Amino acid sequence: MKQTAIFPGRYVQSADALRQLGDELTRLGERTLIVAGNTAAGTIIPALIDSWGSRFEVAVESFGGECSDAEIERLTEIARSTSRDVVVAMGGGKVIDTAKAVGHGAGARVAIAPTIASTDAPTSAVSVIYTEQGAFSRYLFLPHNPDLVLVDTTVIARAPVRFLVAGVGDALATWFEADACRQAFAENQCGGLGTLAAFNLARLCYDTILEFGVAAKMSCEQNVVTPALSHVVEANTLLSGLGFESGGLASAHSIHNGLTRLEGAHDYYHGEKVAIGVLAGLFLADRPTELIDEVYDFCESVGLPTTLADVGVVDPSEEELQLVAEGACAAGETIHHEPSPVSVDAVVAALKTADSIGRRRCDQT
């Protein structure tokens, strides 16, 4: 029985942590390529580069908008042709996944400086690849985790609160999916069974967002850093990242992948669609009513989606639900890590039930 766990090389989190980024990057190399999201390129990077002086050479490339094979190839060619030895991601989840793939392709060290806490992408050795139209394509498993993850909670607190809440949705799945893998003796994302550390970090992730989620959201609404915000940023980023990768994925992320087949869902964030996957997974796995109520209560308290309409899937047809379920149940999908057998029909039923309960609860408020 092989147990496996993997971790990023170094994790730094604090208010104003970006002030330390230059010192951290000098540990990694001398010729840096920053893959930048729109916010970072326009408001953060220019001042940072000025503060670094001539300590190392820096080039900046704006992210093209989708973590696709074409975008990865474009940026990898730039990194190779200019002999970059460090690739830095500064932006959201798709920027981060792209930069991780570029660093691998260019043989460079990788540093992640997220500007939002919307996913657990920063710490992991996997990139989620999409088509240029935004539909899920495949997972790209990388040989090692990022060398550095640096999280500035001041930047996170100033970002739109919807990003933080979406990250909570992604983190919400961590314990449920790791627990499914534990019960089924299913492989985690690094090719072994989960460790005690991974499963306990996954549970800590769940407990942390339930305890501090509402206060963290309120802090973000006020653009201030509080202990609650810091706890939830750590849960969204580090605990969820370690928990999903070394604990394992199951139904929630597969249902997310199925939802990306519907054009109406493309305008919604990864964690928002994962939250729907969590709710459907509760019924797929026959979870107890008390736990189901707890999760719905929590989603409503922080503003996570509880109905299909909340992620752009309004009055879906049988054919649309079938399409989602077929995507979720495709060969190789992590839904097959669930401890009980799954089927397309079972996923359709779970989606209908989760949506119906979500709508009924909305009508009662």
C-alpha positions as a LaTeX table, in Angstrom:
\begin{tabular}{lrrr}
\hline
Residue & $x$ (\AA) & $y$ (\AA) & $z$ (\AA) \\
\hline
Met1 & 0.00 & 0.00 & 0.00 \\
Lys2 & 1.78 & 3.11 & $-1.26$ \\
Gln3 & 0.83 & 6.39 & 0.39 \\
Thr4 & 1.92 & 9.59 & $-1.34$ \\
Ala5 & 1.85 & 13.29 & $-0.51$ \\
Ile6 & 3.40 & 16.27 & $-2.31$ \\
Phe7 & 3.79 & 19.91 & $-1.29$ \\
Pro8 & 5.02 & 23.24 & $-2.69$ \\
Gly9 & 8.61 & 24.15 & $-1.89$ \\
Arg10 & 7.82 & 27.27 & 0.16 \\
Tyr11 & 4.58 & 28.94 & 1.27 \\
Val12 & 4.50 & 32.58 & 2.45 \\
Gln13 & 1.30 & 34.37 & 3.50 \\
Ser14 & 0.87 & 37.76 & 5.14 \\
Ala15 & $-0.45$ & 41.26 & 4.67 \\
Asp16 & 1.79 & 43.11 & 2.18 \\
Ala17 & 3.67 & 39.91 & 1.36 \\
Leu18 & 4.41 & 41.17 & $-2.15$ \\
Arg19 & 7.07 & 43.40 & $-0.61$ \\
Gln20 & 9.02 & 40.18 & $-0.02$ \\
Leu21 & 8.59 & 38.80 & $-3.54$ \\
Gly22 & 11.82 & 40.24 & $-4.91$ \\
Asp23 & 13.87 & 38.69 & $-2.10$ \\
Glu24 & 12.10 & 35.38 & $-2.58$ \\
Leu25 & 12.69 & 35.35 & $-6.34$ \\
Thr26 & 16.44 & 35.88 & $-5.92$ \\
Arg27 & 16.51 & 32.39 & $-4.37$ \\
Leu28 & 15.18 & 30.92 & $-7.62$ \\
Gly29 & 16.93 & 32.55 & $-10.57$ \\
Glu30 & 18.03 & 35.64 & $-12.44$ \\
Arg31 & 15.84 & 35.86 & $-15.58$ \\
Thr32 & 12.16 & 36.08 & $-14.69$ \\
Leu33 & 9.05 & 35.91 & $-16.88$ \\
Ile34 & 5.85 & 37.13 & $-15.20$ \\
Val35 & 2.60 & 35.80 & $-16.65$ \\
Ala36 & 0.17 & 38.51 & $-15.60$ \\
Gly37 & $-3.58$ & 38.77 & $-15.30$ \\
Asn38 & $-5.21$ & 42.10 & $-16.14$ \\
Thr39 & $-5.28$ & 43.50 & $-12.61$ \\
Ala40 & $-1.69$ & 42.55 & $-11.88$ \\
Ala41 & $-0.41$ & 43.92 & $-15.18$ \\
Gly42 & $-2.15$ & 47.24 & $-14.74$ \\
Thr43 & $-1.90$ & 48.06 & $-11.05$ \\
Ile44 & 0.61 & 45.84 & $-9.23$ \\
Ile45 & 3.56 & 44.82 & $-11.40$ \\
Pro46 & 4.91 & 48.22 & $-12.53$ \\
Ala47 & 5.52 & 49.40 & $-8.95$ \\
Leu48 & 6.96 & 46.02 & $-7.98$ \\
Ile49 & 9.48 & 46.03 & $-10.81$ \\
Asp50 & 10.53 & 49.58 & $-9.92$ \\
Ser51 & 11.17 & 48.46 & $-6.35$ \\
Trp52 & 13.35 & 45.53 & $-7.48$ \\
Gly53 & 15.83 & 47.70 & $-9.33$ \\
Ser54 & 18.41 & 45.71 & $-11.30$ \\
Arg55 & 18.61 & 42.64 & $-9.07$ \\
Phe56 & 17.35 & 40.41 & $-11.89$ \\
Glu57 & 15.98 & 40.70 & $-15.39$ \\
Val58 & 12.18 & 40.77 & $-15.67$ \\
Ala59 & 9.85 & 40.40 & $-18.65$ \\
Val60 & 6.05 & 40.59 & $-18.41$ \\
Glu61 & 3.54 & 38.86 & $-20.67$ \\
Ser62 & $-0.21$ & 39.41 & $-20.37$ \\
Phe63 & $-2.34$ & 36.27 & $-20.04$ \\
Gly64 & $-4.46$ & 35.57 & $-23.11$ \\
Gly65 & $-7.62$ & 34.69 & $-21.19$ \\
Glu66 & $-7.83$ & 30.89 & $-21.27$ \\
Cys67 & $-5.62$ & 28.10 & $-19.93$ \\
Ser68 & $-5.55$ & 26.35 & $-23.31$ \\
Asp69 & $-2.88$ & 24.40 & $-25.16$ \\
Ala70 & $-2.43$ & 27.30 & $-27.58$ \\
Glu71 & $-1.81$ & 29.82 & $-24.78$ \\
Ile72 & 0.60 & 27.49 & $-23.00$ \\
Glu73 & 2.54 & 26.91 & $-26.22$ \\
Arg74 & 2.70 & 30.67 & $-26.93$ \\
Leu75 & 4.09 & 31.54 & $-23.52$ \\
Thr76 & 6.42 & 28.53 & $-23.38$ \\
Glu77 & 8.04 & 29.63 & $-26.63$ \\
Ile78 & 8.60 & 33.11 & $-25.16$ \\
Ala79 & 10.14 & 31.63 & $-22.00$ \\
Arg80 & 12.42 & 29.31 & $-23.97$ \\
Ser81 & 13.50 & 31.84 & $-26.59$ \\
Thr82 & 14.47 & 34.38 & $-23.93$ \\
Ser83 & 16.13 & 31.79 & $-21.63$ \\
Arg84 & 13.94 & 32.45 & $-18.60$ \\
Asp85 & 14.88 & 30.45 & $-15.51$ \\
Val86 & 11.89 & 31.55 & $-13.38$ \\
Val87 & 8.24 & 31.79 & $-14.41$ \\
Val88 & 6.00 & 33.79 & $-12.06$ \\
Ala89 & 2.20 & 33.66 & $-12.12$ \\
Met90 & 0.42 & 36.77 & $-10.90$ \\
Gly91 & $-3.35$ & 36.55 & $-11.23$ \\
Gly92 & $-6.18$ & 34.07 & $-10.77$ \\
Gly93 & $-6.52$ & 30.32 & $-11.21$ \\
Lys94 & $-6.22$ & 30.09 & $-14.99$ \\
Val95 & $-3.19$ & 32.39 & $-15.03$ \\
Ile96 & $-1.63$ & 30.19 & $-12.37$ \\
Asp97 & $-2.34$ & 26.90 & $-14.13$ \\
Thr98 & $-0.98$ & 28.32 & $-17.38$ \\
Ala99 & 2.23 & 29.55 & $-15.75$ \\
Lys100 & 2.81 & 26.20 & $-14.04$ \\
Ala101 & 2.58 & 24.44 & $-17.41$ \\
Val102 & 4.84 & 27.05 & $-19.02$ \\
Gly103 & 7.46 & 26.67 & $-16.30$ \\
His104 & 7.48 & 22.91 & $-16.82$ \\
Gly105 & 7.72 & 23.23 & $-20.59$ \\
Ala106 & 10.53 & 25.77 & $-20.38$ \\
Gly107 & 12.47 & 23.94 & $-17.67$ \\
Ala108 & 12.15 & 26.92 & $-15.32$ \\
Arg109 & 11.45 & 27.30 & $-11.60$ \\
Val110 & 7.88 & 28.37 & $-10.79$ \\
Ala111 & 6.63 & 31.01 & $-8.35$ \\
Ile112 & 2.97 & 31.79 & $-7.71$ \\
Ala113 & 1.68 & 35.13 & $-6.42$ \\
Pro114 & $-2.13$ & 34.95 & $-6.59$ \\
Thr115 & $-4.09$ & 38.20 & $-6.67$ \\
Ile116 & $-7.32$ & 36.45 & $-5.65$ \\
Ala117 & $-8.12$ & 33.45 & $-3.42$ \\
Ser118 & $-10.63$ & 31.87 & $-5.76$ \\
Thr119 & $-9.10$ & 28.39 & $-6.21$ \\
Asp120 & $-6.54$ & 26.01 & $-4.72$ \\
Ala121 & $-4.46$ & 26.09 & $-7.92$ \\
Pro122 & $-1.43$ & 27.93 & $-6.43$ \\
Thr123 & 0.05 & 25.03 & $-4.46$ \\
Ser124 & $-0.59$ & 22.08 & $-6.76$ \\
Ala125 & 1.35 & 20.20 & $-9.43$ \\
Val126 & $-1.61$ & 20.01 & $-11.81$ \\
Ser127 & $-2.94$ & 22.36 & $-14.46$ \\
Val128 & $-6.54$ & 22.22 & $-15.63$ \\
Ile129 & $-6.56$ & 22.64 & $-19.41$ \\
Tyr130 & $-9.60$ & 24.03 & $-21.22$ \\
Thr131 & $-10.54$ & 24.39 & $-24.85$ \\
Glu132 & $-10.28$ & 27.87 & $-26.28$ \\
Gln133 & $-14.08$ & 28.04 & $-25.89$ \\
Gly134 & $-13.82$ & 27.42 & $-22.14$ \\
Ala135 & $-14.91$ & 23.77 & $-21.88$ \\
Phe136 & $-12.89$ & 21.37 & $-19.72$ \\
Ser137 & $-10.36$ & 19.44 & $-21.78$ \\
Arg138 & $-8.02$ & 17.50 & $-19.48$ \\
Tyr139 & $-5.71$ & 17.57 & $-16.46$ \\
Leu140 & $-2.00$ & 18.11 & $-17.02$ \\
Phe141 & $-0.03$ & 16.49 & $-14.21$ \\
Leu142 & 3.31 & 18.17 & $-13.62$ \\
Pro143 & 6.42 & 16.51 & $-12.13$ \\
His144 & 6.67 & 18.83 & $-9.14$ \\
Asn145 & 4.81 & 21.53 & $-7.23$ \\
Pro146 & 5.60 & 25.25 & $-7.46$ \\
Asp147 & 8.86 & 26.30 & $-5.86$ \\
Leu148 & 7.23 & 29.29 & $-4.17$ \\
Val149 & 3.69 & 30.33 & $-3.28$ \\
Leu150 & 3.44 & 33.87 & $-1.94$ \\
Val151 & 0.00 & 35.12 & $-0.86$ \\
Asp152 & $-0.56$ & 38.80 & $-0.07$ \\
Thr153 & $-3.73$ & 39.02 & 2.02 \\
Thr154 & $-3.89$ & 42.80 & 1.51 \\
Val155 & $-4.26$ & 42.24 & $-2.23$ \\
Ile156 & $-6.82$ & 39.47 & $-1.62$ \\
Ala157 & $-8.87$ & 41.73 & 0.68 \\
Arg158 & $-9.06$ & 44.42 & $-2.00$ \\
Ala159 & $-10.29$ & 42.03 & $-4.70$ \\
Pro160 & $-14.02$ & 41.59 & $-5.39$ \\
Val161 & $-15.59$ & 39.45 & $-2.68$ \\
Arg162 & $-17.06$ & 37.07 & $-5.25$ \\
Phe163 & $-13.57$ & 35.68 & $-5.86$ \\
Leu164 & $-13.07$ & 34.82 & $-2.20$ \\
Val165 & $-16.49$ & 33.17 & $-2.02$ \\
Ala166 & $-15.74$ & 31.14 & $-5.15$ \\
Gly167 & $-12.56$ & 29.96 & $-3.45$ \\
Val168 & $-14.65$ & 28.85 & $-0.49$ \\
Gly169 & $-16.76$ & 26.82 & $-2.93$ \\
Asp170 & $-13.64$ & 25.08 & $-4.21$ \\
Ala171 & $-12.44$ & 24.49 & $-0.64$ \\
Leu172 & $-15.86$ & 23.13 & 0.34 \\
Ala173 & $-15.26$ & 20.10 & $-1.87$ \\
Thr174 & $-11.91$ & 19.19 & $-0.35$ \\
Trp175 & $-12.97$ & 17.11 & 2.62 \\
Phe176 & $-15.91$ & 15.42 & 0.88 \\
Glu177 & $-13.75$ & 14.29 & $-2.02$ \\
Ala178 & $-10.79$ & 13.25 & 0.13 \\
Asp179 & $-13.14$ & 11.32 & 2.40 \\
Ala180 & $-14.64$ & 9.53 & $-0.61$ \\
Cys181 & $-11.14$ & 8.53 & $-1.73$ \\
Arg182 & $-10.31$ & 7.35 & 1.77 \\
Gln183 & $-13.39$ & 5.13 & 1.92 \\
Ala184 & $-12.83$ & 3.73 & $-1.58$ \\
Phe185 & $-9.03$ & 3.30 & $-1.27$ \\
Ala186 & $-8.86$ & 5.40 & $-4.43$ \\
Glu187 & $-5.70$ & 7.07 & $-5.66$ \\
Asn188 & $-5.05$ & 10.70 & $-4.95$ \\
Gln189 & $-3.76$ & 13.19 & $-7.55$ \\
Cys190 & $-0.14$ & 12.15 & $-7.03$ \\
Gly191 & $-0.51$ & 8.45 & $-7.68$ \\
Gly192 & $-0.89$ & 6.87 & $-4.27$ \\
Leu193 & $-3.27$ & 6.51 & $-1.38$ \\
Gly194 & $-3.80$ & 9.52 & 0.83 \\
Thr195 & $-1.84$ & 10.03 & 4.02 \\
Leu196 & $-3.19$ & 10.81 & 7.47 \\
Ala197 & $-1.78$ & 14.30 & 7.03 \\
Ala198 & $-3.74$ & 14.83 & 3.82 \\
Phe199 & $-7.05$ & 13.62 & 5.21 \\
Asn200 & $-6.69$ & 15.68 & 8.37 \\
Leu201 & $-5.75$ & 18.80 & 6.40 \\
Ala202 & $-8.82$ & 18.23 & 4.23 \\
Arg203 & $-11.03$ & 18.07 & 7.32 \\
Leu204 & $-9.33$ & 21.15 & 8.78 \\
Cys205 & $-10.12$ & 22.95 & 5.53 \\
Tyr206 & $-13.83$ & 22.17 & 5.94 \\
Asp207 & $-13.92$ & 23.12 & 9.61 \\
Thr208 & $-12.06$ & 26.39 & 8.93 \\
Ile209 & $-14.37$ & 27.67 & 6.22 \\
Leu210 & $-17.45$ & 26.75 & 8.25 \\
Glu211 & $-16.17$ & 28.60 & 11.31 \\
Phe212 & $-14.68$ & 31.68 & 9.65 \\
Gly213 & $-16.34$ & 31.89 & 6.22 \\
Val214 & $-18.99$ & 34.51 & 7.01 \\
Ala215 & $-16.59$ & 36.76 & 8.93 \\
Ala216 & $-14.00$ & 36.45 & 6.16 \\
Lys217 & $-16.56$ & 37.49 & 3.57 \\
Met218 & $-17.51$ & 40.53 & 5.65 \\
Ser219 & $-13.83$ & 41.46 & 6.03 \\
Cys220 & $-13.36$ & 41.27 & 2.28 \\
Glu221 & $-16.44$ & 43.40 & 1.73 \\
Gln222 & $-14.73$ & 46.05 & 3.88 \\
Asn223 & $-11.36$ & 45.48 & 2.11 \\
Val224 & $-9.63$ & 44.74 & 5.41 \\
Val225 & $-7.38$ & 41.93 & 6.61 \\
Thr226 & $-8.58$ & 40.18 & 9.77 \\
Pro227 & $-7.61$ & 36.85 & 11.33 \\
Ala228 & $-10.81$ & 35.36 & 9.88 \\
Leu229 & $-9.88$ & 36.49 & 6.38 \\
Ser230 & $-6.37$ & 35.12 & 6.79 \\
His231 & $-7.71$ & 31.76 & 7.99 \\
Val232 & $-10.05$ & 31.44 & 5.02 \\
Val233 & $-7.38$ & 32.52 & 2.52 \\
Glu234 & $-5.15$ & 29.78 & 3.96 \\
Ala235 & $-8.01$ & 27.29 & 3.71 \\
Asn236 & $-8.83$ & 28.25 & 0.11 \\
Thr237 & $-5.21$ & 28.16 & $-0.97$ \\
Leu238 & $-3.01$ & 25.90 & 1.16 \\
Leu239 & $-5.34$ & 23.53 & 3.03 \\
Ser240 & $-7.56$ & 22.93 & 0.01 \\
Gly241 & $-4.55$ & 22.54 & $-2.28$ \\
Leu242 & $-2.82$ & 20.00 & $-0.06$ \\
Gly243 & $-6.11$ & 18.26 & 0.74 \\
Phe244 & $-7.27$ & 17.77 & $-2.84$ \\
Glu245 & $-3.90$ & 16.78 & $-4.24$ \\
Ser246 & $-2.69$ & 14.43 & $-1.53$ \\
Gly247 & $-6.18$ & 13.37 & $-0.39$ \\
Gly248 & $-7.86$ & 13.00 & $-3.78$ \\
Leu249 & $-10.72$ & 14.20 & $-5.94$ \\
Ala250 & $-14.10$ & 12.57 & $-6.47$ \\
Ser251 & $-17.58$ & 13.63 & $-7.66$ \\
Ala252 & $-17.65$ & 17.41 & $-7.06$ \\
His253 & $-14.93$ & 18.26 & $-9.55$ \\
Ser254 & $-16.23$ & 15.79 & $-12.12$ \\
Ile255 & $-19.66$ & 17.42 & $-11.96$ \\
His256 & $-17.95$ & 20.79 & $-12.35$ \\
Asn257 & $-16.27$ & 19.46 & $-15.49$ \\
Gly258 & $-19.61$ & 18.27 & $-16.80$ \\
Leu259 & $-21.17$ & 21.67 & $-16.17$ \\
Thr260 & $-18.54$ & 23.32 & $-18.37$ \\
Arg261 & $-20.19$ & 21.57 & $-21.32$ \\
Leu262 & $-23.11$ & 24.01 & $-21.04$ \\
Glu263 & $-22.44$ & 27.46 & $-22.45$ \\
Gly264 & $-24.60$ & 29.14 & $-19.82$ \\
Ala265 & $-22.18$ & 28.02 & $-17.09$ \\
His266 & $-19.10$ & 29.56 & $-18.71$ \\
Asp267 & $-19.62$ & 32.95 & $-17.06$ \\
Tyr268 & $-19.41$ & 31.40 & $-13.59$ \\
Tyr269 & $-16.28$ & 30.72 & $-11.60$ \\
His270 & $-14.71$ & 27.33 & $-10.99$ \\
Gly271 & $-15.56$ & 27.27 & $-7.28$ \\
Glu272 & $-19.16$ & 28.29 & $-7.90$ \\
Lys273 & $-19.68$ & 25.28 & $-10.16$ \\
Val274 & $-17.75$ & 23.04 & $-7.75$ \\
Ala275 & $-20.21$ & 24.04 & $-5.01$ \\
Ile276 & $-23.05$ & 22.67 & $-7.15$ \\
Gly277 & $-20.96$ & 19.53 & $-7.55$ \\
Val278 & $-20.66$ & 19.26 & $-3.77$ \\
Leu279 & $-24.41$ & 19.57 & $-3.27$ \\
Ala280 & $-25.19$ & 17.00 & $-5.94$ \\
Gly281 & $-22.49$ & 14.74 & $-4.50$ \\
Leu282 & $-24.24$ & 14.76 & $-1.12$ \\
Phe283 & $-27.18$ & 12.93 & $-2.69$ \\
Leu284 & $-25.03$ & 10.75 & $-4.91$ \\
Ala285 & $-23.22$ & 9.51 & $-1.78$ \\
Asp286 & $-26.38$ & 9.23 & 0.36 \\
Arg287 & $-25.07$ & 11.61 & 3.02 \\
Pro288 & $-27.20$ & 12.10 & 6.18 \\
Thr289 & $-29.85$ & 14.83 & 6.26 \\
Glu290 & $-28.14$ & 16.69 & 9.09 \\
Leu291 & $-24.97$ & 17.08 & 7.02 \\
Ile292 & $-26.93$ & 18.06 & 3.91 \\
Asp293 & $-28.69$ & 20.81 & 5.87 \\
Glu294 & $-25.36$ & 22.00 & 7.28 \\
Val295 & $-23.86$ & 22.38 & 3.81 \\
Tyr296 & $-26.91$ & 24.16 & 2.36 \\
Asp297 & $-27.01$ & 26.48 & 5.39 \\
Phe298 & $-23.35$ & 27.31 & 4.91 \\
Cys299 & $-23.65$ & 27.93 & 1.17 \\
Glu300 & $-26.55$ & 30.30 & 1.77 \\
Ser301 & $-24.69$ & 32.11 & 4.57 \\
Val302 & $-21.71$ & 33.01 & 2.34 \\
Gly303 & $-23.59$ & 33.37 & $-0.96$ \\
Leu304 & $-22.50$ & 30.22 & $-2.78$ \\
Pro305 & $-24.82$ & 28.81 & $-5.46$ \\
Thr306 & $-27.45$ & 26.33 & $-4.34$ \\
Thr307 & $-29.40$ & 25.94 & $-7.59$ \\
Leu308 & $-28.45$ & 25.25 & $-11.20$ \\
Ala309 & $-29.84$ & 28.65 & $-12.17$ \\
Asp310 & $-27.24$ & 30.19 & $-9.84$ \\
Val311 & $-24.53$ & 28.96 & $-12.25$ \\
Gly312 & $-26.33$ & 29.92 & $-15.45$ \\
Val313 & $-28.17$ & 26.65 & $-16.06$ \\
Val314 & $-31.76$ & 27.87 & $-16.09$ \\
Asp315 & $-34.55$ & 25.29 & $-16.54$ \\
Pro316 & $-32.21$ & 22.71 & $-18.05$ \\
Ser317 & $-33.64$ & 20.13 & $-20.43$ \\
Glu318 & $-33.21$ & 16.40 & $-19.94$ \\
Glu319 & $-30.71$ & 16.47 & $-22.78$ \\
Glu320 & $-28.63$ & 19.16 & $-21.08$ \\
Leu321 & $-28.57$ & 17.31 & $-17.77$ \\
Gln322 & $-27.64$ & 14.14 & $-19.62$ \\
Leu323 & $-24.77$ & 16.00 & $-21.29$ \\
Val324 & $-23.48$ & 17.23 & $-17.91$ \\
Ala325 & $-23.75$ & 13.78 & $-16.37$ \\
Glu326 & $-22.04$ & 12.10 & $-19.31$ \\
Gly327 & $-19.15$ & 14.53 & $-18.97$ \\
Ala328 & $-18.96$ & 13.90 & $-15.23$ \\
Cys329 & $-18.91$ & 10.14 & $-15.74$ \\
Ala330 & $-16.44$ & 10.04 & $-18.64$ \\
Ala331 & $-13.67$ & 7.48 & $-18.47$ \\
Gly332 & $-10.87$ & 8.65 & $-16.22$ \\
Glu333 & $-13.01$ & 11.17 & $-14.34$ \\
Thr334 & $-12.52$ & 11.31 & $-10.59$ \\
Ile335 & $-16.20$ & 10.65 & $-9.92$ \\
His336 & $-15.21$ & 6.98 & $-10.15$ \\
His337 & $-13.28$ & 7.47 & $-6.90$ \\
Glu338 & $-16.60$ & 7.50 & $-5.04$ \\
Pro339 & $-16.96$ & 4.46 & $-2.75$ \\
Ser340 & $-20.19$ & 3.33 & $-4.44$ \\
Pro341 & $-20.79$ & 2.81 & $-8.18$ \\
Val342 & $-21.95$ & 5.84 & $-10.15$ \\
Ser343 & $-23.85$ & 6.16 & $-13.41$ \\
Val344 & $-25.08$ & 8.87 & $-15.73$ \\
Asp345 & $-28.64$ & 8.35 & $-14.50$ \\
Ala346 & $-27.52$ & 8.61 & $-10.86$ \\
Val347 & $-25.76$ & 11.92 & $-11.54$ \\
Val348 & $-28.82$ & 13.32 & $-13.33$ \\
Ala349 & $-30.96$ & 12.31 & $-10.35$ \\
Ala350 & $-28.53$ & 13.89 & $-7.89$ \\
Leu351 & $-28.43$ & 17.16 & $-9.87$ \\
Lys352 & $-32.21$ & 17.31 & $-10.02$ \\
Thr353 & $-32.53$ & 16.64 & $-6.30$ \\
Ala354 & $-29.87$ & 19.17 & $-5.28$ \\
Asp355 & $-31.42$ & 21.82 & $-7.52$ \\
Ser356 & $-34.94$ & 21.10 & $-6.28$ \\
Ile357 & $-33.95$ & 21.40 & $-2.63$ \\
Gly358 & $-32.00$ & 24.58 & $-3.35$ \\
Arg359 & $-35.02$ & 26.13 & $-5.08$ \\
Arg360 & $-37.38$ & 25.08 & $-2.30$ \\
Arg361 & $-35.14$ & 26.63 & 0.34 \\
Cys362 & $-34.94$ & 29.86 & $-1.69$ \\
Asp363 & $-38.74$ & 29.97 & $-1.89$ \\
Gln364 & $-38.99$ & 29.60 & 1.90 \\
Thr365 & $-36.77$ & 32.60 & 2.66 \\
\hline
\end{tabular}
